[in-house]
Amino acid sequence: MSYRPQDGFFRKAKREGYRSRAAYKLLEMNQRFRVIRAGQVVVDLGAAPGGWLQVAAELAGPRGRVLGFDLQPIQPLSGAHVNAFELDLLAPRAVERIRALADGAVDCVLSDMAPRLSGIRDADNERALELTRGALEIARAILKPRGSFLFKTFTGVDTEALLKEMAGCFQTAQRVRSAATRKGSSEIYVVAKGFKAGR
Ligand SMILES: C[S@@+](CC[C@H](N)C(=O)[O-])C[C@H]1O[C@@H](n2cnc3c(N)ncnc32)[C@H](O)[C@@H]1O
């Protein structure tokens, strides 16, 4: 399967004003699992260039609040309820910074974080696992009871072990493949709902 960077979702995103084709993954998964509702506080990890932030801001609406974080700078978004910050989410004080900015418990954590691939399979898998674990640690630290967590992981990562671990701290956790995921991509999403705080 050849790699086609400018596929239908790419063109649709350009037409509809989304910053990335990834926006359609969140739209689709939210339609199926309703992880984001109007008025909620949402934290988006690995948010650049901001496609998921745009979708989360639409779904949470002006009564909600959306905070995005990434290593890369993110161009300001329209809407006073959505803000983006530059941050290495694996840095030791990342959780404290997010907590301070969120200023209260969070309803939904999203993570579309992905490592820059080196082409060395073991190294890439290790980095992907590190990001997945980092996102899980942040979600556990900031989610309110019964909150939701939607995150990306990769087939090289032991997803069975991850799902078992998730089962301890969420009421449900399931693996999802988005229609907007490119054919041949190793990405997988996990939707976890009903955070059991204190576990
Ligand atoms: C696939 S992109 C996210 C796309 C985004 N969801 C959108 O819709 O526009 C993955 C992002 O993860 C970010 N990332 C990777 N490692 C990170 C880290 N340690 N801290 C913060 N962001 C990270 C990358 O900089 C990249 O922007």
The ligand as a Gaussian input file, in Angstrom:
#p B3LYP/6-31G(d) Opt

LIG

0 1
 C       -0.195000      12.857000      15.771000
 S        0.333000      14.353000      16.459000
 C       -1.129000      14.960000      17.225000
 C       -2.148000      15.461000      16.257000
 C       -3.290000      16.194000      16.943000
 N       -4.140000      15.285000      17.678000
 C       -4.160000      16.941000      15.960000
 O       -5.301000      16.563000      15.769000
 O       -3.712000      17.942000      15.409000
 C        1.288000      13.796000      17.818000
 C        1.896000      14.902000      18.662000
 O        2.498000      14.323000      19.824000
 C        3.480000      15.247000      20.243000
 N        4.379000      14.676000      21.259000
 C        5.204000      13.614000      21.137000
 N        5.919000      13.450000      22.266000
 C        5.523000      14.428000      23.124000
 C        5.908000      14.795000      24.448000
 N        6.857000      14.121000      25.123000
 N        5.310000      15.852000      25.022000
 C        4.365000      16.566000      24.335000
 N        3.962000      16.262000      23.090000
 C        4.529000      15.215000      22.480000
 C        4.195000      15.593000      18.944000
 O        4.913000      16.804000      19.076000
 C        3.022000      15.692000      17.970000
 O        2.616000      17.023000      17.774000

